[in-house]
Amino acid sequence: MNYQWYPGHMTKAMRMMQENIKLIDLLIELVDARVPLSSRNPDIDGLGKNKARIVLLNKADLADPVYNGQWMDYFKGQGAYVLEINAKTGAGIKAINGLVQEACREKLERDRKRGIVNRPVRAMVVGIPNVGKSTFINSFAGRACTRTGNKPGVTKGKQWIRLNKSLELLDTPGILWPKFEDREVGMRLAFIGSMNDEVIIREELACDLLGCLKELYPEAVPERFGVDWQETFAETLEEIARCRGCYNKGENPDLKKAADILLDDFRSGRLGRMTLERP
Ligand code: G4P
C-alpha cells in the first residue's frame, strides 16, 4: 500500500510555518511517544534554527514506559529540552514553565543586556497532524488564560494566549507535514491514525500492524484476542474476526471489521502501552 500526504497541503503548511516562525522565540514541538521519529518532521530543524526548542513526547500514556525513558535520553543527547506528557489529562505539563526558562536562558540574558526586561517569551506549538497540538494548547493554557489581539481596538493579527507574565503562546499551532522518507514511516503514521484513513485499505494496514506487533510485542495479540499467530497475517486477522464473531453475509470472516477492531485497540492503548520505534 502507498502511504501519502498531498503536496498541496505541504505547500500551505510550509507557508504558514515560515510566516509564524518569525514571530516567536521558542518552538514547542510535539511528537507521538509511540513513534517519536516517524512523527517528527526533520525540516523543523532548518525552519527553527536560532529558536529555543523544546520537544514534548506526547501520548506518553499510550507508549511503553521503558522506551519513554530511552527516548527522553535520546532527545536530551541531541541537545533538546524534553518532557514526556499526556496532553489529554495534563500529566507532566506543569514542568513546562521551568523548562521554558531553561530553554530560553540565552535569549533572556541577551534581552537583559540590551535593557529589555519583562518581555514575555513568545512560543508556538508545532507538530504533524493528530499528535495532540490542540489538546495540548487547551490543557496548557487552561481556562484562566487571557487571549490578546484581535479584540476591537487592540492589535490586529495573531492571537496570543498569555499564560503568565513570562510566556505567551500563539493560539494556532503550526502544522508540520509528515515526512515519508520511506514506506515504514508512512505505515507507522497510519498505525497511530495520523493519516487519513479514507486513503487506506484497513485490512492491509491491519496486516502490517500485526507484522510489527509480532516482532515487538509477540504476546499482545494472543493475550488480547485469544488467538495464536497463524502462518500469515491475513490468516491471523481471520482468526481475530472469528473470535470476535465478525462475519459477512456469506458466513465468511469479516476482515474489515476485524481490522477496525485491531486498529482501534492499538490506537486506544487496549492492546497495551507500546512503542513501535526504538532509539
Ligand atoms: P492535533 O491538534 O495535533 O491535530 O491533535 P488533537 O489535539 O486534535 O489530538 C488528536 C487526538 O489525540 C485526540 O483524540 C486527542 O484527544 C488525542 N490526544 C491528544 N493528546 C493525547 C495524550 O497525551 N494521550 C492520549 N491518550 N490521547 C491524546 P480524538 O480521538 O480525535 O478525540 P477525543 O475522542 O479524545 O475527543
Residues whose N, C-alpha, C, O or C-beta is under 5 A from the ligand:
A	BS01	G4P	N58 K59 A60 I85 N86 A87 K88 I128 P129 N130 V131 G132 K133 S134 T135 F136
